[in-house]
């Protein structure tokens, strides 16, 4: 593990490799932490990480790897309660306007990083302002929801999607705001690194489990 605190590494633009954890069992996160990821994305929006599950996971990890917890909704009470659990920070979904980013920062009150997700046409329209909200630690692109909002669901090579991601990246670079994104595979992720994306979440626990099992079986059956 790097001796530098995770927030410093993020601000410095260090390449931070993480993965999405949706299975709310501490053993899963502990196993992934042992592989050497720089951070873990605990999913409380589409995964099972509520307050109790997050607390148990953080206790089991014992600080072995920084964790960012995605909350299910942009609600001040939910954010305040989540911030008290003790993760390195929160990932806030569906931040469409700068005012919402400001509200998230206010609710967290300095108890961890605030990473806001840009994943809609509305966020795209206000991204220059969102990227300049004081207290926001990073802007994180949600490619699935963004592509759906653009009417081109999961068409990640579509010019409209690529143009949207480029606009978000450009706005964040101009504001010196760290950039993050989720992609399922390493080749997909590599297409974004040249644009300045450094907070990288690649793959998720269930697909990694399946891929490992398939690779083992394929080897055994040779």
C-alpha positions as CSV (number, residue, x, y, z in Angstrom):
1,X,0.0,0.0,0.0
2,X,1.2,3.5,-0.8
3,X,2.4,5.5,2.3
4,X,0.4,8.5,1.0
5,X,-3.2,9.0,2.1
6,X,-5.7,8.1,-0.5
7,X,-7.1,11.6,-0.8
8,X,-3.6,12.9,-1.6
9,X,-3.1,10.2,-4.2
10,X,-6.4,11.1,-5.8
11,X,-5.6,14.9,-5.9
12,X,-2.1,14.2,-7.3
13,X,-3.6,12.4,-10.2
14,X,-2.2,9.0,-9.3
15,X,-3.6,6.0,-11.3
16,X,-5.9,4.3,-8.7
17,X,-7.1,0.9,-9.7
18,X,-10.3,-0.4,-8.1
19,X,-13.2,-2.8,-8.7
20,X,-16.9,-2.8,-8.0
21,X,-18.1,-4.9,-5.0
22,X,-21.8,-5.7,-5.0
23,X,-21.8,-8.9,-2.9
24,X,-22.3,-7.7,0.7
25,X,-20.1,-10.3,2.4
26,X,-16.9,-9.1,4.1
27,X,-15.0,-12.2,2.8
28,X,-15.5,-11.0,-0.7
29,X,-14.0,-7.5,-0.1
30,X,-11.2,-9.0,2.0
31,X,-10.3,-11.4,-0.8
32,X,-10.3,-8.6,-3.4
33,X,-8.2,-6.4,-1.1
34,X,-5.5,-9.1,-0.9
35,X,-5.0,-9.0,-4.7
36,X,-3.6,-5.4,-4.5
37,X,-6.3,-3.1,-5.7
38,X,-5.7,0.5,-4.7
39,X,-9.4,0.9,-3.6
40,X,-12.7,-0.8,-3.5
41,X,-16.1,0.5,-4.8
42,X,-18.7,-0.7,-2.3
43,X,-22.1,-0.6,-4.1
44,X,-25.1,0.5,-2.0
45,X,-27.1,1.5,-5.1
46,X,-27.2,-1.6,-7.2
47,X,-25.4,-3.9,-4.7
48,X,-26.3,-5.0,-1.1
49,X,-24.1,-2.5,0.9
50,X,-26.4,-0.9,3.4
51,X,-25.1,0.6,6.7
52,X,-24.8,-2.7,8.5
53,X,-23.1,-4.5,5.6
54,X,-20.7,-1.7,5.0
55,X,-19.7,-1.5,8.7
56,X,-19.0,-5.2,8.8
57,X,-16.9,-5.0,5.7
58,X,-14.9,-2.1,6.8
59,X,-14.3,-3.8,10.2
60,X,-13.1,-7.0,8.4
61,X,-10.8,-5.0,6.1
62,X,-9.1,-3.2,9.0
63,X,-7.9,-0.4,6.8
64,X,-6.2,-2.8,4.3
65,X,-7.6,-0.9,1.3
66,X,-9.5,2.4,1.0
67,X,-13.2,2.0,0.3
68,X,-15.7,4.4,-1.4
69,X,-19.3,3.6,-0.7
70,X,-21.9,4.4,-3.3
71,X,-25.1,5.5,-1.6
72,X,-28.5,4.5,-3.1
73,X,-29.9,8.1,-3.5
74,X,-28.9,11.7,-3.3
75,X,-30.7,12.4,0.0
76,X,-29.1,14.5,2.8
77,X,-30.1,12.1,5.6
78,X,-28.9,9.1,3.7
79,X,-25.6,10.9,3.0
80,X,-25.1,12.0,6.6
81,X,-25.8,8.5,7.9
82,X,-23.5,6.9,5.3
83,X,-20.7,9.4,6.1
84,X,-20.8,8.4,9.7
85,X,-19.9,4.7,8.9
86,X,-16.3,5.5,8.2
87,X,-15.6,4.7,4.6
88,X,-12.9,6.8,2.8
89,X,-15.7,8.6,1.0
90,X,-19.0,8.4,-0.7
91,X,-20.0,8.1,-4.3
92,X,-23.2,10.0,-5.0
93,X,-25.3,8.8,-7.9
94,X,-27.3,10.9,-10.4
95,X,-25.8,14.3,-9.6
96,X,-27.3,16.3,-12.4
97,X,-26.7,19.9,-11.3
98,X,-24.1,21.9,-9.4
99,X,-26.6,22.6,-6.7
100,X,-27.0,18.9,-6.0
101,X,-23.2,18.5,-5.7
102,X,-23.2,21.4,-3.2
103,X,-25.9,19.7,-1.2
104,X,-24.0,16.5,-1.1
105,X,-20.8,18.2,0.2
106,X,-22.9,20.0,2.8
107,X,-24.5,16.8,4.0
108,X,-21.2,14.9,4.3
109,X,-19.6,17.8,6.3
110,X,-16.0,16.8,5.6
111,X,-16.4,13.2,6.9
112,X,-14.8,11.6,3.9
113,X,-14.5,12.3,0.2
114,X,-17.4,13.3,-2.0
115,X,-17.3,11.7,-5.4
116,X,-20.2,12.8,-7.7
117,X,-21.5,10.7,-10.6
118,X,-22.1,12.3,-13.9
119,X,-24.5,10.0,-15.7
120,X,-27.2,11.9,-17.6
121,X,-27.9,14.5,-20.2
122,X,-28.7,17.0,-17.4
123,X,-25.3,16.4,-15.8
124,X,-23.6,16.8,-19.1
125,X,-25.3,20.2,-19.6
126,X,-24.1,21.5,-16.2
127,X,-20.8,19.6,-16.0
128,X,-18.6,22.8,-16.1
129,X,-20.3,24.0,-13.0
130,X,-20.4,20.6,-11.3
131,X,-16.6,20.2,-11.8
132,X,-16.0,23.4,-9.9
133,X,-18.0,22.8,-6.8
134,X,-15.8,23.2,-3.7
135,X,-15.5,20.1,-1.7
136,X,-16.1,17.7,-4.5
137,X,-13.2,15.3,-4.7
138,X,-13.8,13.7,-8.1
139,X,-16.3,13.4,-10.9
140,X,-17.1,9.8,-11.8
141,X,-18.7,8.8,-15.0
142,X,-21.5,6.2,-15.0
143,X,-21.3,4.9,-18.6
144,X,-24.4,2.7,-18.5
145,X,-26.8,5.3,-17.2
146,X,-25.1,8.0,-19.3
147,X,-25.5,6.0,-22.5
148,X,-29.2,5.2,-21.6
149,X,-29.9,8.9,-21.0
150,X,-28.5,9.7,-24.4
151,X,-30.8,7.2,-26.0
152,X,-28.0,4.9,-27.0
153,X,-28.0,2.3,-24.2
154,X,-24.7,0.5,-23.8
155,X,-23.5,1.7,-27.2
156,X,-20.1,2.8,-25.8
157,X,-18.5,3.3,-29.2
158,X,-21.3,5.6,-30.4
159,X,-20.1,9.1,-31.4
160,X,-22.6,10.7,-29.0
161,X,-21.3,8.7,-26.1
162,X,-17.7,9.4,-26.9
163,X,-18.5,13.1,-27.3
164,X,-20.3,13.2,-23.9
165,X,-17.4,11.5,-22.1
166,X,-14.9,13.9,-23.8
167,X,-16.9,16.9,-22.7
168,X,-16.9,15.7,-19.1
169,X,-13.2,15.0,-19.2
170,X,-12.5,18.4,-20.8
171,X,-14.5,20.2,-18.1
172,X,-12.8,18.3,-15.3
173,X,-9.3,18.9,-16.7
174,X,-10.0,22.6,-17.0
175,X,-11.2,22.7,-13.4
176,X,-8.3,20.4,-12.1
177,X,-11.0,18.0,-10.9
178,X,-10.0,14.3,-10.7
179,X,-11.8,12.0,-13.0
180,X,-13.2,8.5,-12.5
181,X,-15.1,6.0,-14.6
182,X,-16.4,2.4,-14.4
183,X,-15.8,-0.1,-17.2
184,X,-16.2,-3.8,-17.3
185,X,-12.8,-4.8,-18.9
186,X,-9.2,-3.6,-19.0
187,X,-9.3,-2.9,-22.7
188,X,-12.4,-0.8,-22.3
189,X,-10.7,1.1,-19.4
190,X,-7.5,1.8,-21.4
191,X,-9.5,3.8,-23.9
192,X,-10.1,6.5,-21.2
193,X,-6.8,6.8,-19.5
194,X,-5.3,9.1,-22.1
195,X,-8.1,11.6,-21.4
196,X,-7.1,11.9,-17.8
197,X,-9.2,9.4,-16.0
198,X,-7.4,8.2,-12.9
199,X,-10.0,6.9,-10.4
200,X,-10.6,3.6,-12.2
201,X,-13.1,0.9,-11.3
202,X,-12.9,-2.1,-13.6
203,X,-15.1,-5.2,-13.4
204,X,-17.1,-6.4,-10.5
205,X,-17.0,-9.2,-8.0
206,X,-19.4,-11.6,-9.6
207,X,-17.9,-11.4,-13.0
208,X,-14.4,-11.8,-11.6
209,X,-15.5,-14.9,-9.8
210,X,-17.1,-16.3,-12.9
211,X,-14.1,-15.5,-15.1
212,X,-11.7,-17.2,-12.6
213,X,-13.9,-20.3,-12.5
214,X,-14.2,-20.5,-16.3
215,X,-10.4,-20.1,-16.7
216,X,-9.8,-22.9,-14.2
217,X,-12.2,-25.2,-15.8
218,X,-10.8,-24.5,-19.2
219,X,-7.3,-25.3,-18.0
220,X,-8.5,-28.5,-16.4
221,X,-10.3,-29.7,-19.5
222,X,-7.4,-29.2,-21.8
